[in-house]
Amino acid sequence: MTMTPRLARLSFYVPAVLYLAVFFGYPLVANVVMSFQDYTVTSFYDGGAPFNGLDNYAAVLGDELFSTTLWNTLVFTVASLAFQFAIGLGLALFFRRHFPLAGVLRALLLLPWLLPLLVSGTVFRWLLDQDYGVLNHVLLNLRLIDDPVPWLVSPDHAMAAVVIANVWIGIPFNMVILYGGLTSIPPGLYEAAALDGAGAWQRFRHITWPLLRPVTSVVLMLGLVYTVKAFDVVMVLTQAGPADATQLLSTWSYQLSFTQLHFGQGAAVGNVLIVIAMLFALVYLRAVRREQAGR
């Protein structure tokens, strides 16, 4: 029996669909179900996890820590995205110019993105150490500070420390994608604008930025997905402390599940994080579509 062309084409989708169903669909559904159950350690052995309705969500939303983690997640995400994008765009514009060893420098700047997050977090834990850290040593020698800054153990500085580390990790991704978008812009547009007397800022505003917007949308969307679920760097640097100063929704979900063993509440926080990420994505995509439709 021969396979019809349509059925043959559809069969190529089967591996991808199965992969998504097993490794993405099933964990997501299981997490949603767990958030409505009183899931304990014994549930792993006897399978008993009684349904408790919205009790897990009520406990999470009624916790004083919820507003703190929500605010911390917002600050961490917005600050990371803003600095990653701005610095990545600046580097992409810089590397548009041809100069010796440009390719080597671009390759070296990819290292933060290629390193495991645990390694990056460990490096920054050393750099930002209050007593032996390189950053405090440099600032003291330059006489910019009088006493070492407690980057990782002070509630006033810990969020800045984790944002700095996360920005350093995310810059190469933004630079590479934006550089690819810049290379697709025809050089003739800049030459014509220069002949018309347009300066560097005018060329960026009227040529580079409008033509780079589709790539910008992709970079910010992917950056949002990567940043809102950040976990490794925060846990390595501060363990979500001190005094919950760097507690994010992702780290709180982990602590509820694997430290306090409240698996249902941890699943509920995870679902809240997913919903927030989806809302951010939908609002941003709608704004981009409205802008494109208005052209």
Backbone as a ProteinNet text record, in pm:
[ID]
protein_1_A
[PRIMARY]
MTMTPRLARLSFYVPAVLYLAVFFGYPLVANVVMSFQDYTVTSFYDGGAPFNGLDNYAAVLGDELFSTTLWNTLVFTVASLAFQFAIGLGLALFFRRHFPLAGVLRALLLLPWLLPLLVSGTVFRWLLDQDYGVLNHVLLNLRLIDDPVPWLVSPDHAMAAVVIANVWIGIPFNMVILYGGLTSIPPGLYEAAALDGAGAWQRFRHITWPLLRPVTSVVLMLGLVYTVKAFDVVMVLTQAGPADATQLLSTWSYQLSFTQLHFGQGAAVGNVLIVIAMLFALVYLRAVRREQAGR
[TERTIARY]
85.2	0	88.8	71.3	153.6	93	181.1	138.4	109.9	-2.1	-37.2	61.6	80.8	175.6	140.3	10.9	-29.8	5.5	-22.4	8.8	159.2	233.9	379.7	433.6	376.9	421.2	388.2	269	227.9	312.4	362.6	441.5	571.7	620.4	742.6	720.1	594.4	564.9	554.4	537	511.9	624.5	752.7	858.5	857.6	838.4	837.4	718.5	601.8	481.7	498	552.3	574.2	673.6	778.5	879.5	817.1	738.9	675.5	574.7	501.8	400.4	463.5	573.6	635.1	715	795	889.3	838.4	729.5	674.9	528.7	450.8	308.5	280.7	338.5	312.7	359.7	483.9	523.8	434.1	390.3	304.5	169.8	110.1	-19.5	-3.2	104.4	127.8	145.8	212	232.2	100.1	15.4	-115.9	-200	-199.3	-276.4	-223	-90.7	-30.9	-67.9	-86.6	-118.3	-256.2	-339.3	-472.7	-479	-363.4	-358.2	-277.7	-305.7	-224	-114.3	-12.6	93.4	205.7	236	339.4	445.7	543.3	649.2	592.6	495.1	436	361.2	321.6	249.2	336.7	468.8	559.1	559.1	522.8	527	390	286.9	155	64	108.3	27.7	-91.3	-107.8	-222.7	-196.8	-273.5	-262.5	-403.1	-470.1	-610.3	-625.9	-734.5	-767.5	-805.5	-743.9	-775.1	-817.7	-861.3	-914.5	-813.3	-851.6	-765.2	-687.8	-676.4	-607.5	-461.6	-394.5	-254	-238.1	-326.3	-319	-354.6	-452.4	-488.8	-372.7	-302.8	-189.4	-75.7	-52.7	57	23.8	-94.4	-131.9	-150.6	-185.8	-203.1	-75.5	31.1	159.4	220	276.8	339.5	457.4	516.3	632.8	594.2	468.1	427.4	450.7	407.2	425	572.6	654.8	798.3	860.8	829.2	886.1	835.9	710.4	655.5	728	749.4	821.4	966.1	1031.3	1169.8	1181.8	1087.7	1089.6	1072.5	983.6	961.4	1086.8	1146.9	1267.4	1382	1401.3	1509.4	1491.4	1369.5	1343.1	1359.8	1297.9	1303	1446.2	1515.9	1653	1746	1731.8	1817.4	1792.2	1664.7	1633	1681.9	1662.3	1700.3	1851	1930.3	2075.6	2132.5	2077.9	2124.7	2101.4	1983.3	1950.4	2032.7	2042.5	2114.1	2262.2	2326.3	2468.1	2488.3	2399.7	2409.9	2394.5	2301.5	2283.3	2405.5	2461.4	2581.6	2698	2716.6	2824.7	2798.3	2672.5	2638.7	2669.7	2635.2	2666.7	2817.8	2889.5	3035	3099.2	3052	3113.1	3066.1	2975.2	2941	3058.1	3143.5	3261.3	3367.3	3433.9	3537.4	3671.3	3732.5	3862.9	3935.8	4066.5	4142.4	4096.3	4090.6	4055.2	3910.6	3825.9	3684.7	3619.2	3649.5	3591.5	3637.8	3764.5	3818	3750.6	3732.4	3668.2	3522.8	3453	3314.6	3307.8	3401.2	3403.6	3430.7	3521.7	3552.3	3432.7	3356.9	3240.3	3128	3137.4	3036.8	3059.3	3175.9	3208.5	3106.9	3059.6	2962	2836.1	2798.7	2677.1	2702.6	2825.7	2859	2888.3	2931.2	2963.7	2837.8	2846.2	2731.8	2698.4	2570.3	2528.3	2588.3	2609.6	2671.8	2814.6	2884.8	3021.3	3019.1	2929.5	2919.4	2884.1	2789.5	2752.3	2866.8	2944.5	3059.5	3165.1	3188.4	3285.6	3243	3115.3	3067.8	3063.1	3044.4	3049.3	3190.6	3289.7	3427.9	3453.8	3407.3	3430.2	3365.9	3247.8	3170.7	3186.4	3278.7	3300.9	3340.6	3284.6	3309.1	3454.6	3518.8	3654.9	3762.4	3737.9	3842.8	3803.8	3688.7	3640.4	3721.9	3733.1	3810.3	3744.1	3611.7	3542.1	3567.7	3555.3	3583.1	3729.2	3817.5	3960.3	3988	3926.8	3947.3	3886.9	3766.3	3699.2	3775.8	3831	3909.1	4037.9	4104.9	4228.2	4203.5	4087	4051.5	3994.1	3981	3927.7	3785.1	3709.3	3568.8	3482	3532.2	3463.2	3564.3	3513.3	3600.1	3604.7	3494.9	3486.3	3433.7	3472	3422.2	3269.6	3213.5	3067.4	3021.9	2926.2	2875.4	2775	2824.3	2737.8	2639.9	2686.3	2605.8	2537	2571.4	2515.2	2433.7	2415.5	2336.4	2206.7	2091	1965	1961.5	2044.4	2045.3	2125.5	2214.9	2304.2	2286	2218.5	2212	2140.9	2031.4	1959.7	2046.4	2120.3	2211.2	2316.1	2363.3	2465.9	2414.2	2294.5	2241.9	2203.2	2159.6	2127.8	2255.4	2362.5	2490.3	2535.9	2528.2	2569.8	2481.5	2351.9	2260.6	2276.2	2302.5	2326.5	2451.3	2556.9	2681.2	2657.9	2572.6	2545	2462.5	2370	2276.7	2323.4	2428.1	2474.7	2512.3	2589.3	2628.7	2509.8	2404	2286.8	2226.6	2207.8	2152.2	2243.4	2373.7	2468.3	2464.5	2464.1	2469.2	2343.7	2226.7	2101.6	2088.9	2119.7	2109.2	2213.8	2331.8	2435.1	2388.4	2323.9	2269.8	2164.7	2079.3	1979.7	2042.5	2149.4	2216	2281	2338.7	2405.4	2306.6	2178.3	2078	2026.5	2065.1	2022.3	2112.8	2057.7	2140.3	2228.2	2357.1	2447.2	2410.8	2346.1	2310.8	2218	2136.6	2046.4	2125.8	2232	2314.3	2390	2436.6	2509.9	2418.2	2295.4	2201.3	2166.7	2148.4	2117.2	2233.1	2356.5	2473	2484.8	2452.6	2456.5	2351.6	2241.9	2136.4	2166.2	2279.3	2318.7	2273.7	2226.1	2180.7	2299.5	2292.2	2398.2	2383.8	2474.6	2474.7	2345.7	2300	2177.1	2055.6	2050.7	1938.2	1936.3	2054.5	2059.4	2012.7	2052	2007.7	1857	1805.5	1664.5	1572.3	1611.7	1521.9	1551.8	1667.7	1702	1723.3	1820.7	1858	1744	1690.4	1589.1	1461.4	1404.5	1283.1	1305.7	1418.8	1445	1487.8	1528.2	1573	1459.2	1343	1233.7	1189.8	1179.3	1141.1	1239.7	1368.1	1469.4	1462	1436	1423.4	1311.1	1199.8	1087.7	1127.6	1201.4	1245.7	1341.3	1436.8	1536.4	1469.8	1380.4	1315.4	1223.7	1156.7	1066.4	1144.7	1249.7	1331.9	1403.1	1447.9	1511.3	1416.4	1290.9	1190.3	1170.8	1163.3	1143.4	1261.2	1383	1502	1516.6	1480.9	1505.5	1402.2	1276.3	1171	1181.2	1247.7	1263.4	1405.3	1481.9	1619.5	1621.3	1715.9	1722.9	1867	1948	2081.9	2169.4	2174.5	2263.5	2224.6	2095.6	2049	2081.7	2059.5	2085.6	2234.2	2318.2	2462.5	2513.4	2464.7	2516.3	2462.8	2331.8	2272.8	2180.5	2153.3	2055.7	1921.5	1887	1761.5	1756.5	1865.7	1871.7	1950.5	1997.9	1966.8	1831	1763.4	1630.7	1534.6	1543.1	1455.4	1469.8	1583.7	1603.2	1613	1654.2	1663.1	1573.6	1472.8	1379.6	1291.2	1300.3	1218.8	1112.2	1016.6	912.3	972	1074.8	1136.2	1207.2	1281.1	1351	1254.6	1147.5	1047.3	976.1	945.1	883.1	972.9	1102.9	1198.8	1203.4	1210.8	1221	1094.3	978.6	854.1	849.6	896.6	886.6	993.5	1118.8	1229.2	1296.6	1259.7	1310.3	1201.1	1084.2	972.6	881.8	902	827.1	678	642.1	503.7	493.5	483.7	491	373.4	256.4	140.2	155.3	205.1	225.4	338.2	442.7	549.4	499.8	413.9	355.1	266.2	194.7	107.7	190.5	301.9	389.6	445.5	480.9	528.4	424.2	299	192.4	167.5	177.7	165.1	274.5	394.7	505.9	479.5	424.5	392.6	288	185	78.6	133.5	219.6	277.9	362.6	443.3	525.3	438.1	327.9	237.5	170.9	133.7	71.2	169.3	293.8	396.7	411	416.8	436.7	318.4	197	78.2	68	95.6	89.6	193.6	313.6	419.6	388.8	344.6	313.5	198.2	100.1	-13.1	32.6	122	172.7	251.9	330.7	409.7	317.9	216.1	123.5	46.2	7	-66.7	21.5	148.6	242.1	265	278	299.3	174.3	56.2	-67.3	-88.9	-31.6	-49.8	44	135.7	230.3	163.1
-119.3	0	124.4	208.1	327.7	442.2	527	640.8	759.1	827.3	943.6	1056.9	1147.2	1258.2	1342.3	1365.6	1447.5	1376.5	1246.3	1170.2	1161.8	1153	1148.7	1279.5	1392.1	1521.3	1534.1	1490.3	1500.2	1411.4	1299.6	1208.4	1271.5	1371.8	1439.6	1524.7	1559.9	1638.9	1552.7	1422.8	1335.3	1339.9	1328	1333.7	1464.1	1576.7	1706	1717.2	1671	1677.2	1588	1469.2	1378.3	1438	1497.2	1559.2	1670.2	1758.5	1867.7	1815.7	1710.9	1656.3	1592.8	1520	1447.8	1540.7	1629.4	1708.7	1848.5	1893.6	2024.1	2015	1944.5	1934.9	1861.6	1743	1663.7	1732.8	1787.4	1857.7	1976.2	2048.2	2163.9	2120.5	2018.9	1969.2	1913.4	1837.6	1781	1890.3	1998.6	2109.7	2178.1	2194.8	2255.9	2167.7	2037.7	1945.2	1947.1	1945.5	1945.1	2069.8	2181.4	2305.8	2302.2	2205.5	2190.6	2071.2	2022	1905.6	1934.9	1858.7	1861.7	1758.3	1796.9	1703.8	1708.7	1596.5	1587.4	1486.7	1465.2	1369.2	1229.2	1194.5	1059.9	1037.1	1144.8	1129.8	1065.6	1080.5	1018.6	866.1	816.4	672.4	607.4	667.3	603.9	663.9	775	835.9	913.3	920.9	991.5	1140.1	1218.6	1364.2	1421.3	1438.8	1483.6	1621	1636.8	1763.9	1866.2	1982.2	2086	2217.7	2212.6	2331.2	2442	2561.3	2679	2711.5	2614	2640.2	2679.1	2612.3	2644.6	2786.8	2825.8	2961.4	3064.6	3032.5	3124.8	3142.7	3032.5	3040.4	3122.2	3104.8	3176.7	3324.9	3355.5	3495.2	3569.5	3498.1	3561.7	3574.2	3515.9	3524	3663.9	3719.7	3851.2	3851.4	3735.9	3727.2	3738.3	3717	3719	3855.9	3962.1	4096.3	4130.2	4084.8	4110.1	4040	3911	3836.2	3889.6	3931.5	3986.6	4115.1	4202	4327.6	4299.9	4210.1	4176.8	4119.9	4033.9	3976	4084.3	4179.8	4289.2	4375.5	4413.4	4497.4	4424.1	4299.2	4219.7	4204.5	4176.6	4154.1	4281.7	4390.7	4516.4	4570	4569.3	4620.9	4537	4405.4	4317.8	4338.7	4341.2	4358.4	4492.6	4598.1	4731.5	4741	4697	4709.7	4609.7	4488.1	4390.7	4442	4495.7	4542	4664.9	4761.2	4884.9	4857.6	4780.7	4750.9	4660.8	4562.1	4474.4	4550.5	4647.7	4729.2	4816.1	4874.2	4955.4	4875.1	4753.7	4668.9	4625.6	4596.3	4557.4	4671.1	4794	4909.4	4929.5	4904.6	4919.6	4819.1	4694.7	4590.5	4594.5	4686	4703.5	4760.9	4832.4	4889.5	4780.8	4782.8	4683.7	4734.1	4655.5	4690.4	4561.2	4563.7	4441	4372.1	4238.2	4153.3	4172	4228.2	4244.5	4108.9	4011.6	3878.8	3810.7	3830.5	3771.5	3832	3963.9	4030.2	3986.9	3971.3	3924.4	3784.1	3699.5	3563.2	3563.2	3650.2	3656.5	3707.1	3797.8	3850.8	3748.3	3638.6	3532.6	3442.5	3451.5	3362.7	3366.7	3484.4	3484	3404.9	3403.4	3332	3181.9	3142.6	3002.1	2931.4	3004.6	2943.4	2895.5	2784.7	2742.5	2850.7	2864.6	2970.1	2953.3	2829.8	2807.6	2861.1	2844.4	2897.3	3049.8	3109.3	3255.6	3309.3	3244.2	3287.8	3276	3168.4	3150.5	3257	3291.1	3396.5	3528.7	3563.5	3690.5	3687.3	3571.2	3562.6	3597.5	3559.3	3595.2	3742.6	3792.7	3932.5	4028.8	3990.7	4081.7	4054.3	3967.7	3938.9	4066.3	4084.4	4208.1	4225	4119	4129.9	4104.3	4010.3	3970.9	3994.5	4056.1	4074.5	4174.3	4146.9	4234.5	4370.4	4374	4501	4598	4552	4640	4682.4	4591.9	4624.1	4738	4730.3	4835.1	4966.9	4963.1	5085.8	5152.1	5070.9	5126.7	5191.3	5126.7	5182.6	5311.5	5320.5	5443.1	5549.3	5513.4	5603.6	5649.1	5560	5588.8	5550.9	5463.6	5425.2	5426.2	5446.3	5447.9	5312.6	5236.9	5105.3	5004.7	4877.3	4774.6	4768.7	4753.1	4746.2	4601.3	4577	4439.5	4401.3	4375.9	4352.9	4237.9	4129.4	4006.9	3984.2	4060	4035.2	4153	4255	4370.3	4375.8	4389.9	4401.1	4521.1	4621.7	4741.8	4723.7	4625.3	4608.7	4474.6	4380.6	4245.5	4242	4316.3	4316.1	4372.9	4478.8	4534.8	4433.1	4354.1	4254	4147.6	4094.5	3988.2	4043.8	4168.9	4230.9	4248	4292.4	4309	4176.2	4070.6	3938.9	3892.3	3911	3865.2	3947.6	4076	4160.6	4113.9	4085.1	4037.1	3908.6	3821	3694.4	3715.3	3811	3827.8	3919	3997.3	4091.1	4020.7	3910.6	3847.4	3804.9	3751.4	3710.5	3829.5	3940.6	4059.8	4111.1	4111.4	4162.4	4080.2	3947.3	3861.2	3878.1	3874.7	3886.6	4024.5	4128.7	4264.2	4289.6	4232.3	4246.7	4181.4	4064.6	4001.5	4088.2	4153.9	4243.9	4364.9	4417.5	4534.7	4502.3	4383.3	4346.9	4328.6	4310.3	4293.4	4426.6	4537.1	4669.1	4710.9	4745.3	4781.6	4903.1	4893.8	5009.3	5130.7	5106	5217.9	5318.3	5272.8	5365.1	5466.7	5420.1	5511.7	5608.4	5558.8	5645.5	5755	5716.6	5817.5	5919.1	5871.5	5963.8	6057.6	6005.3	6090.2	6198.3	6162.5	6261.4	6369.3	6333.8	6431.9	6515.1	6488.2	6567.8	6514.3	6389.8	6332	6295.7	6333.2	6299.6	6157.8	6120.3	5983.6	5953	6047.2	6024.9	6016.6	6102.2	6098.7	5968	5917.7	5789.9	5674.9	5681.1	5576.3	5584.6	5705.2	5722.1	5687.4	5724.8	5710.5	5588.6	5526.1	5408.7	5286	5295.8	5177.5	5129.8	5218.6	5176	5122.8	5191	5134.6	4998.3	4981.2	4854	4744.7	4783.6	4686.3	4641.8	4703	4673.4	4527.5	4461	4318.2	4233.3	4260.4	4187.5	4225.6	4352.8	4399.5	4326	4304.4	4233.4	4092.5	4025	3888.5	3888.1	3982.3	3987.4	4012.9	4109.9	4142.9	4031.1	3965.4	3856.8	3738.6	3698	3588.1	3627.3	3751.4	3798.3	3795.9	3830.3	3824.9	3682.6	3588.2	3448.3	3397.8	3431	3384.4	3451.3	3579.3	3654.9	3627.2	3616.5	3601.7	3468.9	3371.1	3241.5	3221.6	3328.8	3319.2	3254.4	3165.6	3090.4	3066.1	3010.4	2964.9	3075.8	3188.2	3296.4	3350.4	3367.8	3422	3326	3197.6	3100.8	3090.2	3098.2	3089.4	3213.2	3330.4	3454.4	3482.4	3473.8	3521.5	3420.2	3306.4	3210.2	3279.3	3376	3452.3	3545.3	3564.9	3656.6	3780.6	3855.8	3841.7	3902.1	3841.2	3887	3896.9	3798.1	3790.3	3911	3979.6	4096.7	4059.7	3937.2	3892.3	3771	3755.4	3643.8	3669.4	3582.8	3591.5	3483.9	3492.6	3390.2	3252.9	3248.9	3120.3	3059.6	3141.2	3089.3	3055.9	3132.4	3104.1	2972.9	2949.2	2822.6	2705.2	2720.8	2615.8	2593.7	2700.3	2686.4	2627	2666.4	2608.2	2458.1	2416.3	2275.6	2189.5	2234.6	2145.9	2180.9	2293	2325.6	2308.7	2366.5	2355.5	2236.1	2172.4	2053.5	2079.7	2203.6	2237.6	2232.6	2112.3	2095.4	2161.6	2155.9	2218.9	2369.1	2431.1	2575.7	2614	2532.7	2559.1	2552.6	2454.9	2444.3	2564.8	2613.4	2729.6	2853.2	2873.2	2987.2	2973.4	2850.4	2828	2863.4	2830.1	2863.7	3013.7	3080.5	3226.3	3288.3	3235.2	3285.5	3265.9	3150.8	3124.7	3222.3	3246.5	3339.1	3480.1	3524	3658	3670.5	3568.5	3571	3577.3	3501.7	3504	3640.2	3702.6	3834.8	3937.1	3933.4	4023	4003.1	3877.2	3846.7	3894.5	3870.3	3910.1	4061.6	4133	4279.4	4334	4279.2	4329.2	4297.6	4174.8	4137.6	4220.6	4247.4	4329	4471.1	4525.3	4660.2	4664	4559.1	4554.2	4542.6	4459.1	4443.3	4572.6	4641	4766.7	4870.8	4873.1	4966.9	4935.9	4807	4768.5	4795.4	4776.1	4801.4	4950.5	5034.2	5178.8	5242.8	5163.3	5221.1	5245.1
0	0	0	-100.3	-112.5	-30.6	19.6	100.5	8.6	29.9	-51.2	-22.9	-120.9	-99.2	23.3	46.1	161	291.7	296.5	417.5	439.1	330.3	341.2	398	354.1	406.3	554.8	592.4	731.9	822.5	768.7	851.5	899.2	824.4	866.5	992	1019	1138.2	1263.4	1246.4	1360.9	1463.8	1425.9	1529.2	1608.3	1538.2	1607.5	1702.7	1656.2	1740.6	1863.3	1845	1958.1	2056.6	2004.7	2092.7	2176.5	2112.3	2184.6	2286.2	2248.6	2338.7	2462.5	2443	2554.2	2644.3	2584.3	2664.4	2699.5	2638.4	2670.8	2714	2635.9	2666.3	2796.5	2812.8	2932.9	3060.6	3067.4	3190.3	3222.3	3120	3143.6	3201.4	3142.2	3191.7	3332.9	3356.6	3489.1	3593.2	3557.2	3650.8	3684	3582.5	3605.4	3697.7	3671.8	3756.1	3899.1	3916.2	4049.2	4128.8	4059.1	4129.8	4193.8	4155.6	4215.1	4309.7	4349.7	4436.7	4563.1	4667.7	4788	4770.9	4695.3	4655.7	4758.8	4819	4922.3	4881.1	4970.7	4942.3	4928.5	5011.6	5004.7	4874.6	4808.8	4681.5	4575.5	4585.9	4489.7	4503.1	4622.8	4647.6	4630.5	4690.3	4684.4	4578.3	4515.4	4409.9	4460.3	4591.6	4646.6	4658.8	4586.9	4590.8	4579.6	4693.3	4689.5	4625.9	4556.5	4492	4599.1	4593.4	4692.2	4628.5	4504.4	4438.4	4422.6	4465.1	4450.4	4577.3	4667.8	4794.8	4773.8	4680.8	4655.3	4602.5	4511.4	4457.1	4563.5	4648.7	4756.8	4854	4883.9	4975.9	4916.3	4788.3	4721.8	4708.1	4657	4635.3	4766.7	4872.9	5002.6	5082.3	5033.6	5102.4	5083	5192.1	5182.3	5085.2	5064.1	4976.2	4829.1	4796.6	4656	4592.4	4659.8	4603.2	4588.9	4683.5	4675.8	4555.7	4538.6	4426.4	4292.7	4289.4	4165	4127.2	4224.9	4197.9	4159.7	4230.6	4198.1	4057.3	4018.8	3884.8	3779.1	3804.2	3709.7	3695.5	3809.2	3805.8	3736.8	3773.1	3714.8	3564.1	3520.1	3377.8	3296.6	3341.5	3266.7	3261.4	3376	3378.3	3291.1	3298.8	3217.9	3069.5	3029.1	2887.4	2834.4	2913.9	2867.3	2844	2940.7	2928	2826.7	2824.3	2725.4	2584.1	2560.2	2425.9	2389	2480.2	2449	2422.3	2508.2	2488.3	2367.7	2349.3	2233	2102.8	2098.8	1978.7	1954.2	2060.9	2045.5	1989.3	2039.6	1988.6	1844.8	1812.8	1675.1	1577.9	1616.2	1531.6	1520.2	1629.4	1627.1	1532.2	1532.8	1450.8	1305.6	1272.5	1131.2	1054.3	1123.1	1058.6	1042.4	932.2	904.6	957.5	1043.2	1097.3	1131.2	1144.8	1171.5	1300.1	1294	1408.4	1454.9	1370.2	1408.5	1432.5	1345.4	1361.8	1489.6	1524.5	1647.5	1769.7	1769.9	1882.6	1897.3	1785.2	1791.8	1850.4	1810.9	1864.1	2014.6	2059.6	2202.7	2283.2	2224	2294.5	2306.6	2233.2	2244.1	2365.1	2427.3	2538.1	2652.5	2695.6	2805.4	2774	2645.7	2604.2	2595.6	2564.3	2546.4	2678.8	2778.5	2906.9	2978.7	3050.5	3134	3236.2	3267.4	3358.9	3497.9	3539.1	3669.5	3673.2	3561.3	3553.4	3557.4	3479.9	3478.3	3616.2	3683.5	3817.6	3916.1	3905.1	3994.2	3970.1	3844.2	3811.5	3873.1	3858.9	3913.8	4066.6	4123.2	4269.8	4319.7	4242.3	4276.9	4250.1	4136.4	4101.6	4200.7	4253.1	4337.1	4485.9	4522.2	4663.9	4737.9	4857.5	4931.3	4971.1	5014.3	5067.3	4962.8	4873.6	4779.1	4632.7	4610.2	4473.8	4393.3	4263.9	4174.5	4160.5	4153.8	4132.8	4247.7	4370.4	4484.2	4487.9	4450.3	4447.4	4349.4	4230.9	4130.2	4176.9	4229.8	4274.8	4389.7	4479.9	4589.5	4539.1	4443.7	4389	4311.6	4248.2	4175.9	4269.6	4398.6	4501	4470.4	4404.1	4378.7	4497.9	4583.8	4706.2	4819.9	4940.6	5058.8	5128.6	5119.4	5182.7	5081	5096.4	5003.6	5002.8	4884.4	4869.2	4889.1	4978.1	4998.7	4889.4	4769.8	4654.8	4677.2	4734.3	4739.3	4873.2	4974.8	5108.2	5160	5079.8	5120.2	5039.5	5103.7	5029	4935.2	4962.6	4878.4	4749.9	4746.9	4631.7	4558.8	4621.1	4564.4	4429.6	4416.5	4289	4177.3	4206.9	4105.8	4065.3	4160.7	4130.9	4036	4062.2	3975.3	3838.5	3833.4	3703.5	3621.2	3685.2	3614.4	3554.9	3634.1	3585.5	3470.6	3482.6	3377.8	3250.3	3264.3	3146.5	3072.8	3146.5	3085.2	3007	3060.6	2993.2	2866.2	2869.3	2757.6	2646.7	2669.3	2567	2436.2	2438.7	2311.7	2226.2	2288.1	2211.1	2138.2	2208.9	2145.8	2035.4	2060.8	1962.1	1833.7	1845.7	1727.7	1641.6	1704.8	1628.9	1564.9	1640.4	1586.6	1478.6	1494.6	1390.7	1260	1271	1151.6	1084.5	1165.5	1107.9	1041.9	1100	1041.8	908.4	898	772.2	657.3	688.5	583	528	590.1	542.1	425.9	310.8	193.9	222.5	197.3	220.6	135.7	20.9	-66.1	0.4	95	164.4	245.6	309.5	388.5	298	183.8	90.7	36.3	3.2	-47.5	59.9	183.6	292.8	321.5	315.3	337.7	229.8	105.1	-2.4	17.5	81.7	109.9	234	297.7	413.4	547.3	551.6	678	766.4	892.1	985.8	1037.8	1128.1	1181.9	1257.8	1340.7	1416.1	1324.3	1223	1128.8	1050.1	1011.8	940.2	1030.1	1156.7	1249.3	1271.2	1288.4	1320.7	1204.2	1083.7	969.2	881.9	900.2	819.1	906.7	996.8	1075.5	1163.5	1245.8	1342.7	1277	1175.5	1113	1048.1	979.3	912.1	1009.9	1129.8	1229.2	1321.5	1309.9	1402.9	1401.3	1285.7	1291.3	1371.6	1355.1	1431.4	1578.5	1605.1	1743.2	1815.6	1746	1807.3	1848.5	1762.1	1792.6	1910.8	1910.5	2018.2	2152.6	2157.9	2285.1	2332.1	2238.5	2277.3	2333.4	2263.9	2313.5	2443.1	2450.1	2572.9	2690.3	2666.6	2772.1	2822	2729.2	2767.1	2849.6	2806.3	2877.2	3014	3022.3	3144.6	3252.2	3213.5	3313.5	3387.1	3326.8	3391.7	3446.8	3458.1	3507.7	3646	3665.3	3790.9	3834.2	3744.6	3780.2	3836.8	3767.2	3808	3944.9	3967.6	4095.1	4209.2	4187.9	4294.2	4325.3	4223	4246.8	4319.3	4279.9	4336.3	4476.1	4494.8	4620.1	4687.5	4622.1	4674.3	4701.1	4617.7	4624.5	4744.8	4813.3	4927	4889.9	4986.3	5129.1	5163.3	5259.2	5302.6	5185	5092.2	4974.3	4881.5	4887.5	4802.4	4655.5	4623.9	4485.4	4461.5	4543.9	4527.2	4404.7	4305	4184.9	4188.8	4098.4	4093.1	4065	3981.4	3948	4068.9	4144.2	4261.1	4373.8	4387.1	4490.4	4462.3	4335.5	4297.4	4334	4308.6	4343.5	4494.1	4570.5	4715.4	4775.2	4724.9	4774.6	4748.5	4631.5	4593.5	4657.4	4654.3	4690.7	4822.9	4882	5015.2	5120.7	5093	5187	5156.3	5040.1	4998.6	4982.8	4948.9	4913.1	4760.3	4707.2	4561.5	4490.2	4549.2	4486.5	4477.4	4584.3	4582.3	4486.5	4482.8	4387	4243.8	4215.4	4081.5	4051.2	4153.1	4133.8	4098.5	4168.1	4136.2	3994.6	3956.1	3820.2	3715.8	3742.5	3649.3	3643.2	3758.6	3759.3	3673.9	3683.3	3602.7	3454.3	3417.9	3277.5	3226	3306.1	3266	3248.6	3341.4	3331.2	3204.7	3175.4	3054.2	2929.3	2928.1	2813.2	2797.6	2909.7	2901.6	2847.2	2895.9	2842.3	2691.7	2650	2508.2	2424.3	2471.3	2395.6	2382.9	2493	2488.2	2390.7	2396.4	2308.5	2162.4	2133.7	1996	1941.1	2025.4	1979.6	1948.2	2030.6	2004	1873.7	1849.3	1725.7	1604.2	1610.6	1498.6	1473.2	1579.2	1561.6	1495.6	1534	1474.3	1326.9	1295	1155.4	1071.2	1130	1055	1029.5	1117.2	1100.5	1000	946.6	850.1	716.3
[MASK]
+++++++++++++++++++++++++++++++++++++++++++++++++++++++++++++++++++++++++++++++++++++++++++++++++++++++++++++++++++++++++++++++++++++++++++++++++++++++++++++++++++++++++++++++++++++++++++++++++++++++++++++++++++++++++++++++++++++++++++++++++++++++++++++++++++++++++++++++++++++++++++++++++++++++

